[in-house]
Amino acid sequence: MPVVQPTESDRQFYRENGYFILRQIIPANLLRDLRREAAKAYDIALRISGPQAQRLAPLKDHAGELELQPFHEFDRIEGLNDAIKALLSDEHELKPTEEATILFGPRERPWSTEWHRDWRDHVLEAEFQAEIGDARWQEIAMDFRLWNQVNCPLYEDSSTWYVPGSFKRVHNTAAELRVYASSTQQELWDEDKRRTDEELELFCLRYCQAMPGAVQLVLNPGDFCIYRNVGWHLGNYVPYRQRMTLHTHCHTPAYAKFSADHAHMQKALAAGIDRHARLAAAGY
Ligand SMILES: O=C(O)CCC(=O)C(=O)O
């Protein structure tokens, strides 16, 4: 069955809230093949990153071990690019899936990423103010040619939390900053095992639930969730959930240009980069 096309009211929903789910876009045979390749990708991720491995990217770098054909078929799912264009614009198209990431759940212990807003939270505060500044960031964050990230799970996935509408705000609210400041990535990883597994799971869950207005994205196999990744979001993971989720992007030439022009500002995707400067700049 071809992908159900978004309506004008779906488009409005996306522009207002910053996320939208195209339901069940993957045909059964392709889902089987993608799951088979994702299982191989998980073995590679475990080998590279150990039992808490969260991702493998890009898939094409592992062409020797992975069969890329199912990922190429994903690119050609009937009606998918039309649906992306209907929701976003004619300029948008799915990034080739062989360049995508697969996100996995941990094998041993629960953990959560910090609440974060992509890009903005991965640059140094002083450099941000010198090169971009708040006024330009408002335009950049609201530019719908940019920041259209995708999660498409191969198994049921409720790991991602999102704050609808938050992508529109240059300045975070005091309540959002209180939650952000309430923990650190180190505490959410708990590498020195201060908490039992259950204590850590509930601690991470409370941190997710504490964010005002946050919704847990409940995605079923083949659901294609597009979200503006400059809004607040996080991933919260437990070992008892089998997670294998394609993580990709609806691309535009403008996004490629922005990424190339500003690549020098993106520091490693280190958690909590410049946390103190960002909190201080927000008067926290
Ligand atoms: O695991 C997820 O769904 C979220 C991942 C994430 O936060 C990110 O890639 O920025």
The ligand as an SDF file (V2000), in Angstrom:
LIG
                    3D

 10  9  0  0  0  0  0  0  0  0999 V2000
   17.4500    8.1700   20.5410 O   0  0  0  0  0  0  0  0  0  0  0  0
   16.7630    9.0830   20.0780 C   0  0  0  0  0  0  0  0  0  0  0  0
   15.6740    8.9030   19.5570 O   0  0  0  0  0  0  0  0  0  0  0  0
   17.2540   10.5020   20.1930 C   0  0  0  0  0  0  0  0  0  0  0  0
   18.6370   10.6200   19.7200 C   0  0  0  0  0  0  0  0  0  0  0  0
   19.1010   12.0220   19.8560 C   0  0  0  0  0  0  0  0  0  0  0  0
   18.7720   12.6780   20.7720 O   0  0  0  0  0  0  0  0  0  0  0  0
   19.9220   12.6390   18.8580 C   0  0  0  0  0  0  0  0  0  0  0  0
   20.3870   11.9540   17.9400 O   0  0  0  0  0  0  0  0  0  0  0  0
   20.1410   13.8670   18.9580 O   0  0  0  0  0  0  0  0  0  0  0  0
  1  2  2  0
  2  3  1  0
  2  4  1  0
  4  5  1  0
  5  6  1  0
  6  7  2  0
  6  8  1  0
  8  9  2  0
  8 10  1  0
M  END
$$$$
